């Protein structure tokens, strides 16, 4: 995974998008796209201009993790399940070199509160990968898990949950202690 760090670099320097646009001549749309889409394709000319402006190297401009992670939401039988029952899950395919790993985050409503959701990665495969990711990539993974939860809610026929409701998701399997991470999100 390769991502630009422009949003972090601007925050560190207390620069606004407008200042960068005015000082470099790069269009506002291009700067906004780079900031809001860290995986955006950026021309060499734009990278060169931004690195020169920020007085950094391309190595400072980009962040790298030696994994390619793809996400797919589906309803199927989980890979590590002993049951033949289908479940809603987020399928993560992780490639590093010649190695390929598949992980499942299974979605369910918490038993105590039908508006709280759990996403559990049951076999612990993803922990070491997640812990080695830079913060921006961890944020990307969490956002994908939350997007999967939104799809789960949309297809679950839970009449208690309405658009605009603030929900809580507990995400299990992101650390060695198996302590869940709690995140709030708006449906």
Order of alpha helices (4+ residues) and beta strands (2+ residues): beta-alpha-alpha-alpha-alpha-alpha-beta-beta-beta-beta-beta-alpha-alpha-beta-beta
